[in-house]
Amino acid sequence: MIYGDRVILRAIEREDLPDYVRWMNEPAVLEYFADMVPLSLEKEEKWYEDMLQDPRVRAFAIEFEGQHVGSAGLSDIDSRNAKAEIGLFIGLPEMWDRGLGFDALTTLVRFGFEQMNLNRIYLRVFAGNERAIHLYEKAGFRHEGCWRQAEFRHGRYHDLLWMSVLREEWNS
């Protein structure tokens, strides 16, 4: 387990998968995250099995006060270039705006730099997702660029922002 100030990042267990299916079928959660199609338990089980075999993925359940509240992970881990993409979400809207995402994000970034010896951690975020952008900026991520009209959602194209943090920035 990886301990943050308020959250614990732990291994995702098969018993967690129904939570993910429920969350990923919730419109409020899906607005800026995941596929815009209903998620089945069978599809989530396939993701779980694939994730367990993929050395380029480290995925964690986020736990707060003994409750499973979300997920965080590093993907596309590139050991040669010491970089990875980070992602997270809190699946329970009633847990939003409590600082849990910030704690999970900074805990995972610290793990990436200190335990995995990464040099660069990056992410993609919808330009309209102001809550997430604020979170990433607060955690030290810097804007790198914008892919204009890169994703189609809700009947229109949306810009994707790229952000990253380097180990030297994190340590300073």
N, C-alpha and C positions, 0 to 999 in steps of 0.2 A: 504494500500500500504506500501511496505517496500522500503525505500530510500537508495540507495547506493551513492557513490560519483558521478557516471555518469549515472547509470541505475536505473530504478524503477522495483521492482518485484511486480506484481499485479495479481489479480485473472485471470485465464484463462476463457475467455468467449467463448460461442458457435461460435461467429463471427471469432474467431482466428483459428478455426479448419481447414479451407481451407489453411491457411499458413502452418500449420504443415504437411498437406498432400503434398503440393508442395515441402516443404523442405525435407521430408522423402522419396521423390521419386527422389531426386537429388543425383547422384552418389558421388559427392565430399563430401556431408554431410553424406552419408551412409557408407563411407569407414570404419569408426571406431565406428559407432553408429547405433543402431536400427536393425530391421530385414532386411534381404537382399531380401525381396520380395516387390512388389509394394503395397503401402498403399492406401486403398480406403477411401473416406469420411465416408462411412458407418462404417467401422472398427474404424476410429478415433472418430466418434460419440459414439460408444459403449465404447471405452476407457474413453471418457469424462464422460459419465454417471456413469460408474463403479468407476472412480476416485472420483467423487463427493460424493459417498456413502462409500468410504473406509477410515476409521479413521486412517489407517496406512500410508496415503499419504498426502503430502502437495505439490501441484504443482503450479507453478507460471509462468506467461508469463514474459519475459524480454522485457522491453521497453527502448528505447534510443531515446531521442529527439522526443518523441511522436510517434515513429515507433516501431512496434512489430518486434523484431529481433531474438527471441529465447525462450528457456524454461529452467527452473531450478526447482529442487524439492528435497524433502526428501521422501524416501519411506522405507518400512519395518520398520516403526517407532515402537520401542520397549520401551514403557514407563517404564516398570519394570527395565530394564537394562540400560535405558537412552542412547539409541543408535539409529542411523538411517543411511541409505545409501543415499549419495548425488549424484546427477547427473545434468548435464547441457549441453546445446549446443547452439551455435549461428547458426541459420539456413541460414543466408545470408553470403555466402563466402566473399562478398565485405566488410563485417563488421569484418572479422577475423583479428587478429593481431593488434587490436586497444585498447586492455585492457578491453574490455567489459566483456569478460568471467571472467577475474580476479575480476573485480568489482562485478559481479553477484555472483561469488563463495564466496568471502569474506563476502558479504552482507548476503547471505543465511547461511553461517557458523555462523556468529554473531547472526543471528536470532535463529538458532538452539540452541546455547549455552545460550543466554541471555533470550530468550522468551519461549523456549520449555524445558529448563532445561536439555538439553542433556549433556552427559559426553563424548561421543565418536561419531564421524562422520567418516564414511568410504566410500570407493569407490573401483570400479574395473575399470581397464583401460588396453587396449591392449598394450603389451610391445613395439610395433612398433609405438605407437602414441606419438611421442616425444614432439609435441607441447603441448598436454594435460598433459603429465608427468611433463614437465617444469612448467606449470601453477600450478599444484597441489603442487609441491615442493616449489614454490615461495610463495604459500599460507600457507605453514607450514605443509602440509601432509607428513608423513613419510612412507617409504616402510615397509611393513609387510611380504610380501612373494609373491610367484609366483605359479600360477596353470599352470603347463606345458601343452602345447598343449590342452588348455581347450576349445577353440572355433574354428570352421571350417569356414573360409572365403576365398574367392578368390582362391579356389582349394587347400588350405593347412590349417594345424592347426596352431593356434597362441597361444602364452602364454598370460595369464592374470595376471596383477600385482594387488595386494591388497595394498591399502594405507589408512592411517587414521590420524586424528588429535584428540587429547584429549583436553578437556576444559582447563586443567592446562597448557598445551603447548600453547594454543591459547592466554591465559591471560598473559603469561610471555613475 
